[in-house]
Amino acid sequence: MSYASAAATDAPAPGRGELNSAFVVATTPTGYSPGRMACMSGYDAIADLYDPWSRSVVEDVAFYTEEAACAGPPLLELGVGTGRIAVPIAAAGISVIGVDSSAGMLRVCRERAGLAGVSERLDLRLGDLRDPPVSERLSLVICPFRSYLHLSDDADRLRALRAARRLLVPGGRLIFDVFAPGEDDIEATHGRWLEREPGIFERADWDTCSRTLTLSVRGATGETTMSLAWISQTEWRDVLERAGFTIDACYGWFDRRPYDGREDMVWIASKH
Ligand SMILES: C[S@@+](CC[C@H](N)C(=O)[O-])C[C@H]1O[C@@H](n2cnc3c(N)ncnc32)[C@H](O)[C@@H]1O
């Protein structure tokens, strides 16, 4: 994906929306304790803004729905958010367990599931993706839309990946997407307020030394500032292998084109 407006390339320019919204950033909840999750996520403040903000992000829905259809139910979505992915999967007849640390995002997800008539196929749980409140064993765990970028360092990444692996049956798969920004994206967006959708503004402040992005979002119904951390493809590969995964694929987009060094990575890893 590109944070800048569509780049001119031979291939159709993958773009998770025109500007930045695709890389929604969540803060690692501070002072997390399982019993006291309320109001501890940066997403709570923008729960009602999230769907209008990410309105144009649709390119991954068919990909995750296809993967879900190949796996046996139920599947687990970590960082389920407002159900942008989980609700279409449930609408395809597949039961989903959804974990999220934001009570506000889960509230919106419940409303969305109700409107879509799929509430009975969505099991929503408040919790941390590094220690998900899940005892079931699953053949598929997904973590779409860069939610793993909330993890600030390798210790956190390892913890989250090991937790996901523990929940998988032998042969089960973890599928997630992340990004590492290109210089052009950084240049095009750094330190500027951009109108992502009508009345919804975002600002990206990139720190290329620490490889962290501070993302601010504001609109009529809420505002927040969050941070995320990125690492390279090689580093993701390394941390996945350290967590015990076998890597099946690293795509560069949801059409399964090979990763070629651009921003987006779509990982498929399995437990053997
Ligand atoms: C970018 S949104 C993705 C939401 C949804 N998967 C989608 O595709 O639209 C990231 C989600 O991860 C959640 N999140 C962030 N950190 C988390 C954590 N440590 N544990 C569980 N959920 C977390 C946020 O609350 C938010 O709903």
The ligand as an SDF file (V2000), in Angstrom:
LIG
                    3D

 27 29  0  0  0  0  0  0  0  0999 V2000
   -6.3500   -1.6040   12.3950 C   0  0  0  0  0  0  0  0  0  0  0  0
   -7.6120   -2.1070   13.4260 S   0  0  0  0  0  0  0  0  0  0  0  0
   -8.1080   -3.5520   12.5630 C   0  0  0  0  0  0  0  0  0  0  0  0
   -9.5250   -3.9070   12.8460 C   0  0  0  0  0  0  0  0  0  0  0  0
  -10.0590   -5.0100   11.9510 C   0  0  0  0  0  0  0  0  0  0  0  0
   -9.2550   -6.2080   12.0240 N   0  0  0  0  0  0  0  0  0  0  0  0
  -10.1060   -4.5510   10.5020 C   0  0  0  0  0  0  0  0  0  0  0  0
   -9.5420   -5.2280    9.6590 O   0  0  0  0  0  0  0  0  0  0  0  0
  -10.7250   -3.5130   10.2180 O   0  0  0  0  0  0  0  0  0  0  0  0
   -6.6960   -2.7520   14.8020 C   0  0  0  0  0  0  0  0  0  0  0  0
   -7.5450   -3.3540   15.8950 C   0  0  0  0  0  0  0  0  0  0  0  0
   -6.6700   -4.0120   16.7960 O   0  0  0  0  0  0  0  0  0  0  0  0
   -7.1150   -3.7620   18.1200 C   0  0  0  0  0  0  0  0  0  0  0  0
   -5.9750   -3.9240   19.0270 N   0  0  0  0  0  0  0  0  0  0  0  0
   -4.8980   -3.1150   19.1590 C   0  0  0  0  0  0  0  0  0  0  0  0
   -4.0450   -3.5920   20.0570 N   0  0  0  0  0  0  0  0  0  0  0  0
   -4.5970   -4.7380   20.5270 C   0  0  0  0  0  0  0  0  0  0  0  0
   -4.2020   -5.6890   21.4910 C   0  0  0  0  0  0  0  0  0  0  0  0
   -3.0390   -5.5810   22.1610 N   0  0  0  0  0  0  0  0  0  0  0  0
   -5.0250   -6.7310   21.7300 N   0  0  0  0  0  0  0  0  0  0  0  0
   -6.2070   -6.8580   21.0670 C   0  0  0  0  0  0  0  0  0  0  0  0
   -6.6300   -5.9750   20.1380 N   0  0  0  0  0  0  0  0  0  0  0  0
   -5.8300   -4.9320   19.8670 C   0  0  0  0  0  0  0  0  0  0  0  0
   -7.6660   -2.3610   18.0850 C   0  0  0  0  0  0  0  0  0  0  0  0
   -8.5390   -2.1090   19.1530 O   0  0  0  0  0  0  0  0  0  0  0  0
   -8.3310   -2.3490   16.7130 C   0  0  0  0  0  0  0  0  0  0  0  0
   -9.6710   -2.7340   16.8020 O   0  0  0  0  0  0  0  0  0  0  0  0
  1  2  1  0
  2  3  1  0
  2 10  1  0
  3  4  1  0
  4  5  1  0
  5  6  1  0
  5  7  1  0
  7  8  2  0
  7  9  1  0
 10 11  1  0
 11 12  1  0
 11 26  1  0
 12 13  1  0
 13 14  1  0
 13 24  1  0
 14 15  1  0
 14 23  1  0
 15 16  2  0
 16 17  1  0
 17 18  1  0
 17 23  2  0
 18 19  1  0
 18 20  2  0
 20 21  1  0
 21 22  2  0
 22 23  1  0
 24 25  1  0
 24 26  1  0
 26 27  1  0
M  CHG  2   2   1   9  -1
M  END
$$$$
